[in-house]
Amino acid sequence: MYPGPGASDFGVFVAQLEAALANRGHVFERAVIDRRHGGRARSVRLLRDARSASRRFRPDVVYAHFLVPAGLVGALASRAPLVVTAHGQDVANVGERLGIASATRYVIRRAAAVVAVSDWLRRLLEERVPEARGKVDVVDSGVDLERFRPAPAPNGPTAFLCLGSLTPRKNVLRLASAFERLGEGTLTFVGDGPLRAQLEGRPRIAITGPLPHDEIPRRLEEARVVCGPSLVEPFGQALLEALAAGRPVVATREGGPPEFVPEGGGVLVDPHDEDSILDGLRRAAELPCPNETARSAAAEHDVRRQAERIEAILERAAGAAPSSRTR
């Protein structure tokens, strides 16, 4: 089982990895948070549900996503070995939110195995929580290569696409300003957030608001370049999906994207430098679309391959030979 979020794009990524593990014969019982809001009451409900599931299911291993609260809940809910995946914000919270550092250290000590979704995140985790040193494997959530497939480039002006929350960390205002200086094409933001009002009404810029993840493949088909110049990106799932769809990307240098964005399949930019972002937009628009280099890079992160790697970690943690009852 895994305590973790359910009703979000993040939940989709976890679900696709779980499905790939299930296809390999493993069985899961879920304890999930199915909403973004609710404060501490969410964690209390998650602990209650996880304990109930643990008594009923008797897991061989607890598989949790996010160090806190999910990893902490998993550690408290069952005596089974714990495997926990760090995704980014949970590591950023260490030292920034009261009590999180102590809770995170407890989870790391308790865990039989720790996974980080990028090597950049592994280094940050080990820096902030020394107990993690030498204990972290790097495995991202992967991408479904059947859902995200190359398609012909759209006709008309160059269509730029940005997927994600309209927040300062996603660097959407600097991206919009660089695009305006480009002077051509269209830029579509798929997402919502506190900076929406500062993006609305700009020429050639559209905002769709949040969309179901099932609609993202079509949006990628309608784009020629996908942009993600975040101030920092622990991994960059939307960029990976864009690569799988054969779309060249404009990606931040800060965080995980340099680990999977290939030369010829995308352009890495300095997110603090608007000129760098502008240059990235120009260069990415000149790359082939669909882009075979991008697709090949994404294939290295096929969700089925990532499931095999997670499977090995779970079975090692369970201390058993491969078994169809790893949970």
C-alpha positions in Angstrom: 0.0 0.0 0.0 1.0 3.6 -0.2 -0.2 6.6 1.8 -0.2 9.5 -0.7 -2.2 12.0 -2.7 -4.9 10.8 -5.0 -6.9 13.7 -6.7 -4.2 15.6 -8.6 -1.8 15.3 -11.5 0.7 13.9 -8.9 -1.9 11.2 -8.2 -1.9 10.3 -11.9 1.8 9.8 -12.0 1.7 7.6 -8.9 -1.3 5.7 -10.4 0.6 4.9 -13.6 3.5 3.6 -11.7 1.2 1.5 -9.5 -0.5 0.1 -12.6 2.8 -0.9 -14.1 3.7 -2.7 -10.8 0.3 -4.4 -10.7 0.9 -5.6 -14.3 4.0 -7.3 -12.8 1.8 -9.2 -10.4 1.9 -7.0 -7.3 -1.1 -6.2 -5.1 -1.8 -2.9 -3.5 -4.1 -1.6 -0.8 -4.4 2.2 -0.9 -4.6 4.9 1.8 -4.7 8.2 0.0 -5.4 11.9 0.4 -8.0 12.8 -2.2 -8.0 16.6 -1.8 -5.5 19.4 -1.6 -7.0 21.2 1.3 -7.9 20.2 4.9 -4.9 21.0 7.0 -3.8 18.6 9.7 -7.2 16.9 9.6 -6.1 15.3 6.2 -3.1 13.7 7.9 -5.2 12.4 10.8 -7.7 10.8 8.3 -4.8 9.4 6.3 -3.2 7.8 9.5 -6.6 6.3 10.4 -7.1 4.9 7.0 -3.6 3.6 6.8 -3.8 1.8 10.1 -7.1 0.2 9.1 -5.7 -0.9 5.8 -2.6 -2.3 7.5 -4.6 -4.4 9.9 -6.8 -5.7 7.1 -4.1 -6.2 4.5 -1.0 -7.1 6.5 1.4 -5.6 3.9 4.9 -7.0 3.1 6.1 -3.4 2.6 4.6 0.1 2.9 5.2 2.2 -0.1 4.7 6.0 0.6 4.9 9.0 -1.6 6.2 12.2 0.0 8.4 12.0 3.1 5.9 14.0 5.3 3.1 13.5 5.8 2.7 10.2 3.9 6.1 8.7 4.9 5.5 9.6 8.5 2.0 8.1 8.4 3.4 5.0 6.8 6.0 4.7 9.5 3.3 5.0 12.3 0.6 2.9 10.7 2.5 -0.4 10.2 5.6 -2.2 11.4 6.2 -3.5 7.8 9.3 -2.2 6.0 8.9 1.3 4.7 9.9 2.5 1.2 9.3 6.3 0.7 9.7 8.5 -2.3 10.7 12.2 -2.1 9.2 14.3 -4.8 10.4 17.8 -4.1 8.2 20.0 -2.0 8.7 17.6 0.9 12.4 18.2 0.8 12.0 21.9 0.4 9.8 21.9 3.5 12.7 20.7 5.7 14.0 23.7 7.7 11.2 25.9 6.4 8.2 24.5 8.3 8.1 23.9 12.0 8.7 20.3 13.0 9.2 19.0 9.4 12.9 18.5 9.8 12.5 16.2 12.9 9.7 14.3 11.3 11.7 13.9 8.1 14.7 12.6 10.0 12.5 10.1 11.8 11.1 8.8 8.4 14.5 8.5 6.9 15.9 6.5 9.9 12.8 4.3 9.9 12.8 3.7 6.1 14.2 0.5 4.7 14.8 2.4 1.4 14.4 6.0 0.2 13.8 7.0 -3.4 14.3 10.5 -5.0 12.9 11.4 -8.3 16.1 13.1 -9.5 19.8 13.1 -8.6 19.5 16.8 -7.9 16.8 16.1 -5.3 18.9 13.3 -3.8 21.8 15.7 -3.3 19.5 18.3 -1.7 17.9 15.7 0.6 21.3 14.4 1.7 22.4 18.0 2.4 19.4 18.8 4.5 19.0 15.4 6.1 22.5 13.8 6.6 20.8 10.5 7.7 19.8 10.0 4.1 23.4 9.8 2.8 24.1 6.5 1.1 20.5 5.4 1.5 18.8 7.0 -1.5 18.1 5.5 -4.9 17.1 7.7 -7.9 14.0 6.6 -9.8 11.5 9.0 -11.3 7.8 8.2 -11.9 8.4 7.5 -15.6 6.2 8.3 -18.6 3.6 6.2 -20.4 5.0 6.0 -23.9 1.7 4.7 -25.2 -0.3 7.7 -24.0 2.3 10.2 -25.1 3.3 9.6 -28.7 4.8 11.8 -31.4 2.4 13.6 -33.8 3.0 15.9 -36.8 3.9 19.5 -35.9 0.8 21.8 -36.0 0.4 24.2 -38.9 0.5 28.0 -38.4 2.5 30.2 -36.1 4.8 28.5 -33.6 2.7 27.3 -30.7 4.4 27.4 -27.4 2.9 25.6 -24.4 3.5 25.9 -20.6 2.0 23.2 -18.3 1.8 23.9 -14.6 0.7 26.3 -11.8 0.8 30.0 -12.4 3.1 30.7 -9.5 6.4 32.5 -9.0 8.4 29.2 -8.8 7.1 28.3 -12.3 8.5 31.6 -13.5 5.6 32.3 -15.7 5.9 36.1 -15.8 9.5 36.0 -17.0 8.5 33.4 -19.6 5.6 35.7 -20.8 7.9 38.7 -21.0 10.5 36.7 -23.1 7.7 35.5 -25.4 6.4 39.0 -25.9 9.9 40.1 -27.0 10.0 37.2 -29.4 7.2 39.0 -31.3 5.7 35.9 -33.0 3.7 32.8 -32.3 1.3 31.9 -29.5 1.8 31.0 -25.9 -0.8 28.9 -24.0 -0.7 28.4 -20.2 -2.5 25.3 -19.0 -2.9 25.8 -15.3 -4.1 28.3 -12.7 -2.6 30.2 -9.8 -2.1 33.6 -8.1 -0.3 35.1 -11.1 -3.1 34.5 -13.6 -4.4 38.1 -13.4 -0.9 39.4 -14.5 -1.0 37.1 -17.5 -4.5 37.7 -18.7 -5.1 40.1 -21.6 -1.7 39.9 -23.1 -1.6 39.7 -26.9 -1.1 36.1 -28.3 -1.2 34.6 -24.8 -4.0 32.3 -23.7 -4.8 30.7 -20.4 -7.0 27.6 -20.3 -7.1 27.1 -16.5 -6.5 23.6 -15.1 -7.4 20.7 -17.3 -7.8 16.9 -16.7 -4.6 15.0 -17.3 -6.3 13.0 -20.0 -6.4 16.2 -22.1 -2.7 16.8 -21.9 -1.7 14.5 -24.8 -4.0 16.5 -27.2 -2.5 19.8 -25.9 1.0 18.5 -26.6 -0.1 17.6 -30.2 -1.3 21.1 -30.7 2.1 22.6 -29.5 5.4 22.9 -31.2 7.5 23.8 -28.2 6.8 23.1 -24.5 8.2 25.5 -22.0 9.3 24.9 -18.4 11.8 27.6 -17.3 11.0 27.2 -13.5 13.2 28.9 -11.0 13.8 25.3 -9.7 12.2 22.0 -10.8 12.9 19.0 -8.7 12.1 16.7 -11.7 9.9 18.1 -14.4 7.2 15.5 -15.3 5.5 17.8 -17.9 8.8 18.2 -19.7 9.3 14.4 -19.8 5.8 13.9 -21.2 6.6 16.6 -23.8 9.7 14.8 -24.9 7.8 11.5 -25.1 5.4 13.3 -27.5 8.3 14.4 -29.6 8.1 18.0 -28.7 11.3 20.1 -28.1 11.4 21.8 -24.8 12.7 24.9 -23.1 13.7 23.7 -19.7 15.3 25.2 -16.6 18.9 24.4 -15.7 18.0 24.4 -12.0 17.0 21.0 -10.7 16.2 17.7 -12.4 15.7 18.6 -16.2 19.4 18.6 -17.1 19.4 14.9 -16.2 17.0 14.0 -19.0 16.7 16.9 -21.5 19.1 16.0 -24.4 21.0 18.3 -26.7 19.0 18.4 -29.9 15.8 17.6 -28.1 15.6 20.7 -26.0 17.3 23.9 -24.7 18.4 24.5 -21.1 18.1 28.1 -19.9 19.0 30.2 -16.9 15.6 30.8 -15.4 16.7 34.1 -13.8 17.8 35.6 -17.1 15.0 36.7 -19.5 17.5 37.0 -22.3 18.4 33.3 -21.8 14.8 32.3 -21.9 14.2 34.3 -25.1 17.2 32.7 -26.7 15.8 29.3 -25.6 12.5 30.0 -27.3 14.2 30.9 -30.5 16.5 27.9 -30.5 13.8 25.4 -29.5 11.5 26.7 -32.3 14.2 25.8 -34.8 14.5 22.2 -33.6 12.7 19.4 -35.5 9.1 18.6 -34.5 8.3 15.8 -34.0 11.7 15.3 -32.5 13.3 11.9 -32.5 16.0 12.8 -30.1 13.4 14.0 -27.5 11.4 10.8 -27.9 14.5 8.6 -27.5 15.4 10.4 -24.3 11.9 9.9 -22.9 12.1 6.2 -23.7 14.9 5.8 -21.1 12.2 6.8 -18.6 9.5 4.4 -19.8 7.2 3.8 -16.8 7.5 0.0 -17.3 11.3 0.3 -16.9 10.9 2.5 -13.8 8.4 -0.1 -12.3 11.1 -2.8 -12.6 13.5 -0.6 -10.7 10.9 0.2 -8.0 10.0 -3.5 -7.8 13.6 -4.4 -7.0 13.7 -1.8 -4.3 10.4 -3.0 -2.7 11.5 -6.6 -2.8 14.8 -5.8 -1.3 13.1 -3.8 1.5 10.7 -6.7 2.1 13.7 -9.0 2.5 12.1 -11.7 0.4 12.7 -13.3 -3.0 10.5 -12.0 -5.8 6.9 -12.6 -4.8 3.5 -11.7 -6.3 2.4 -10.6 -2.8 4.8 -7.6 -2.4 2.6 -4.8 -1.4 
